[in-house]
């Protein structure tokens, strides 16, 4: 088995090869023999590195077909974030708060950008999600997630959109375990409607303020959840 430091170095070398050869996701990877020759290490070392890269989604092993360049999705990062925010005795509520702060920073700037320029169709889509939020139930949380995703999509930054989706999923999973007071469907819808109103007025400052007010309420709920135990995830 490759030593940890050596294994990390080999993994980095393989990533460099993928980039240098401009191999897009789905492309066949160089064979083990080619990688051994290019990097100058043993077959076992190459296999250990490939296993590590597979766990990160950087490579994909298709049994019976070979090894291919992966899409490097956010699953590995999701697993890490979930572990980090849920580990007992490691400042769980503080880490959850930090996660919320990072998400707020991203969404505040994205919403400001959308306030400066957005399609009329977006407002109709957002209004439809707010209407669904007013109806308490599982679909309310789905509509909430879709609301934020629509704004991120409109901003046009794919990486930021993927990160906000990731932060949403991790926060919801962690909040479920903490528990806390169930959010009022009417209150949740009202906070989101304020964001829509700011977008309609094309006022970036008002949009920023509406996003901050929204996250202030989510923070209050998360803090209450640290001392509760209702175990019911609420939209954010």
N, C-alpha and C positions, 0 to 999 in steps of 0.2 A: 504493500500500500504506500502511495506517495506521502511523504511527510506533509503536514498541513501547509507550511510556507511554500514548499516546492509545488504542492498541488495547486495553490492559489496562483503561483507564477505560470504554471502550465495552462491553467484556465484562461488567464489573461493573454497568453500567447495565442491560444486558439481563437479568442475573441478578436485579437489583432488581425489574424489571418482572414477571418470572416469579413472584417471591414476593409482590409487591404485588397481583397479579391472582389469586393463589391457584391457579395452574395446576399440576395434578398431573402426574406422568409419563404420557406418552401423549397429552397435550392438544396441539392444534394451536398452534404458535407464531404470534404476530402476523406479518403479512406484512412484507416488506422495506420497503414504502412506509410502513406504520404505524410500524415501528421508526425509519425515517429521520425521520418527523415527530415522534415522541415524543422522540428523543434529539438530533435536530438535526445529523446528520452525513450524509455521502454514502453512496450505495449500496455503493461499494467498501469503505468503512470497516465497514459493517454486515456485509458478506460475510466480511471478514477476521475479525471478531469471532466470527461464527457458526462459522467453520472452527476457531478456537481452542476454542470451547465444545464443539464436536463431538468434538474430541480428548480432552476431559475427560469425555465422556459426559453433559454437561449438556443438550445438544440432540442430536437424532437426525434425520438427513436420510433420508427415504424417497423414493427416486427415483420420480417419477411421481405422488407424493402430496403432498409438501411437507415442511416442517420441523416437528418435534414436540419437546415437552419430553422429555428423556431420563431414564433412571433414575439417572444419575450413579453408576455402579458403581465398584468399586475398581480397575478395570483400569489407569487412568491412574496411580494411586498405586503399583500393583504395578510398572509399568514404571519409574517413578522410583526406587523402592526397589531394584529389581534393578540398575539402572545405578549407583546410589550404592554398593551393597555390592560390585559387581564391577569397578569402575573400577581398572585397574592403577595401582600407585604412589600410591593415595589412602588408605592405611591400611585395606585391605580387611578384614583380620582384626579390627581394632578396630571397624569399622562392623558387622561381623557379630556381634561380641560385644554391641555396643549394641542391636542389633535383638533379640537373645536376652534381654537385660535387660528391655527394654520388654515383651516377651511374658511374661516371668516375672512382672512386676508385675501385669499384667492377670490372668493365670491364677491367681495366688496369691489375689487378692481374690475372684475369681469362685468358686474352689473353696471358700474359707472360707464364702461365702454359701450354697453348695450344701450344705455340711456341716451348716448350721443347719436346713435344710429341703430334703428331696428325696423324690421318689416312689420307692417300693420297686422299681418297674419299671426305674428308672435303674440300680440296682445290678446287676440281671440283665443289662442291656445292656452295662454296663462289663465285667462278668465275661466275657461272650462275646468282647469285643474283646481282653481280656488272654489268653484261651485262643488266639486267633488269632495274637497276637504271639509266642507260644511256638514257633510253627511258622515257622522262618526262610524268608523268601521275599518276593516283592513284596507279598503280601497282608498281611504283618506291618506294613509301613509304612502301608498303607491302614487297617488296624485301629488303629494308633497315632493317625493323624490323626482318625479317627472318635471315638476315646476322648476326646480333648481337645474336640472339637466337641460331643459329647454333654453334657459338663460345662458348656460355655459356653451351650449352648441351655437347659439346666436353670436356669441363673442368671437367664435372662430378659432379657438386655441385647443387643438385636440388633446395635447398633453394635460393642460389645465382641466379639461373636461374629464379625462380619465382619472386624474387625481381626486377631483371632487366626488366622483362616483365611488372611488375607493374609500375616501374618508367617510362618506355617508354610510357605506356598508359596515365599516369597522365600528363607527360610532354607534350605529343601531344595535350591533351585536353586543358591544360592551354595555350599552345602556340597558339592554334587556336583562343582563345579569345583575346590574346595580339596582334595578327597580326604580321606582319614583312615582310621583303623582301623575296620573293620566292627564294629558293636555286637553283643554277644552277645544272641541272642534270649531266652535265659533271664534275663539281667540286665535287659534292657529290660522284660520281662514282670514281673519282681520289683519294679522301681521303680514301675510302674503299679499293681500289686496293693497296694502300700503306700498309695497314694492311695485306692483302693477301701476298704481296711480302715479308714482314717481317716473316710471318709464313712459307713461302716456304724456306726461308734461315735459319729457325730454330734459329733465333736470338731474344731472349727475350727482350733485350734492344731496338732493333730496333722496335719490336712490341709495346713496351711501348711508345716509342716516336711517333709512328704512331697513336696510340690511343689518346695521348695527343693533337696532331695536329688536329685530327678530332674533339675533344671536344672544342678546342680553337675556331674553326670555328662556331660550334653550339652556343657557348657563345656569339660570335659577333652578330649572327643572333638574339638571344634572347634579347640582349641589344638594338639592332635596333628596335625590335618589341615593346619594351616598349614605344617607341616614335612614332610608326607607327600606322597602323590601317587597314592593308590589309585583315586581317582575314583569311589568308590561311596558314594552317599548312604545314610545310616543313619537309622532312625527317631528322632524326638525328641518 
